[in-house]
Amino acid sequence: MTTEDGPQEPAEHARFAACLGELEQVADTDEMELVGAVLADPDRVMAEAAVVRHLDRRAAQLWPKPAWEEWAAAVGRVVTGRPFLVRRLQEWSLFRSVSLQLPWRSEDLLVSSDWLQLKTAAGSSPDALDVLAESGRTKRIRNAARASRARRIEA
């Protein structure tokens, strides 16, 4: 679509930007209600894209903190029935377990997405680096894990 001023932004782009803005400013007490409202948007792809950005931002802030457990449980309830969002939350939980040296299974890491394997390969968990250096899904992941392992040994 165009106007006299030039191309007009598609409606879903404007809604996506608006959703991101609201999610960035939402108070903790209203967060799950807003995430649910965003997911109710008729454009499922746009809604899930906005929520995954929010989930990644919040998870990056919360994973090392005690507040993680309650937050992750609440998000899990809101994203039920959304396979990509459920998986992303599960992968953040696995990342947390690996990073905090909580119990985790190498099989879970090996079947995780490239996103999580690369994120973990940049970390400092010796066990996870060994698993990924040997059996990571891609050459890039294996090389990243080997490089992190080498840096860890040098330090």
C-alpha positions in Angstrom: 0.0 0.0 0.0 1.2 3.5 -0.7 0.0 7.0 0.2 1.0 10.4 -1.0 3.8 10.3 1.6 5.2 7.0 0.3 4.7 3.4 1.2 2.4 2.7 4.1 3.5 0.2 6.8 1.3 -2.9 6.8 -1.1 -3.1 9.7 0.5 -6.2 11.2 3.9 -4.4 11.3 2.3 -1.6 13.2 0.6 -4.0 15.6 3.8 -5.9 16.1 5.7 -2.7 17.0 2.9 -1.7 19.3 2.9 -5.1 21.0 6.6 -5.0 21.5 6.4 -1.5 23.0 3.7 -2.6 25.4 5.5 -5.8 26.4 8.7 -3.8 27.1 6.9 -1.5 29.5 4.5 -3.9 31.2 4.5 -4.2 35.0 5.3 -7.6 36.4 1.8 -7.9 37.9 0.2 -7.3 34.4 2.7 -9.3 32.3 0.8 -12.6 31.9 -2.4 -10.8 31.1 -0.7 -8.8 28.4 1.1 -11.8 27.0 -2.3 -13.6 26.8 -3.9 -10.6 25.1 -1.1 -10.4 22.5 -1.5 -14.1 21.8 -5.2 -13.5 21.2 -4.4 -11.4 18.1 -5.9 -13.0 15.0 -2.4 -12.9 13.3 -0.9 -15.9 15.1 2.5 -15.5 13.5 2.8 -11.8 14.5 1.6 -12.5 18.0 4.0 -15.4 18.6 6.9 -13.4 17.1 6.2 -10.5 19.6 5.8 -12.9 22.5 9.0 -14.9 21.7 11.0 -11.6 21.7 9.5 -10.7 25.0 10.1 -14.2 26.4 13.7 -14.0 25.3 14.2 -10.6 26.8 12.6 -11.5 30.2 14.2 -15.0 30.4 17.7 -13.4 29.8 17.0 -11.1 32.8 15.5 -13.7 35.1 17.2 -17.1 34.4 19.9 -16.7 37.2 17.4 -15.4 39.7 15.1 -17.1 42.2 12.1 -15.3 40.5 12.7 -17.6 37.4 10.6 -20.5 38.8 7.4 -18.6 39.3 7.8 -16.6 36.1 8.5 -19.7 34.0 5.5 -21.5 35.4 3.2 -18.5 34.7 4.5 -18.2 31.2 4.1 -21.9 30.6 0.4 -21.6 31.5 -0.1 -18.7 29.1 1.7 -20.3 26.1 0.1 -23.7 26.4 -0.9 -24.9 22.9 1.8 -22.8 21.2 4.5 -25.4 20.4 7.2 -22.9 19.4 6.8 -20.8 22.5 6.5 -23.9 24.8 9.8 -25.2 23.3 11.6 -21.9 23.7 10.6 -21.7 27.4 11.8 -25.3 27.9 15.1 -24.5 26.2 15.5 -21.4 28.5 14.9 -23.8 31.4 17.6 -26.2 30.1 20.0 -23.3 29.5 19.4 -22.2 33.1 20.0 -25.7 34.4 23.2 -26.0 32.4 24.5 -22.6 33.4 23.7 -22.9 37.1 25.0 -26.5 37.2 21.6 -27.9 38.1 20.8 -31.4 36.9 20.3 -31.8 33.2 20.6 -34.5 30.6 23.0 -34.4 27.6 20.3 -36.0 25.5 18.0 -33.0 26.1 20.8 -30.6 25.0 21.6 -32.7 21.9 18.0 -32.6 20.7 17.6 -28.9 21.4 17.5 -26.2 18.7 20.6 -24.7 17.1 19.7 -21.5 19.0 20.1 -23.2 22.3 23.2 -25.2 21.3 24.9 -22.1 20.1 23.9 -20.2 23.2 25.2 -23.0 25.4 28.4 -23.4 23.4 29.3 -19.8 24.2 29.0 -20.6 28.0 31.4 -22.1 30.5 29.8 -25.3 31.6 32.6 -27.9 31.1 30.1 -30.8 30.7 28.0 -29.0 28.2 31.0 -27.8 26.2 32.3 -31.4 26.1 28.9 -32.7 24.9 28.6 -30.0 22.2 32.2 -30.1 21.1 31.8 -33.8 20.4 28.2 -34.1 19.2 26.7 -30.6 18.6 24.3 -30.6 15.7 26.4 -28.5 13.3 30.0 -27.9 12.6 29.5 -24.3 13.8 28.2 -25.5 17.1 31.0 -28.0 17.6 33.6 -25.4 16.7 32.1 -22.8 19.1 32.1 -25.3 21.9 35.7 -26.3 21.2 36.7 -22.6 21.2 34.9 -22.0 24.5 36.5 -25.0 26.0 39.9 -23.9 24.9 39.4 -20.4 26.3 38.2 -22.0 29.6 41.3 -24.1 29.8 43.6 -21.1 29.1 42.0 -19.0 31.7 
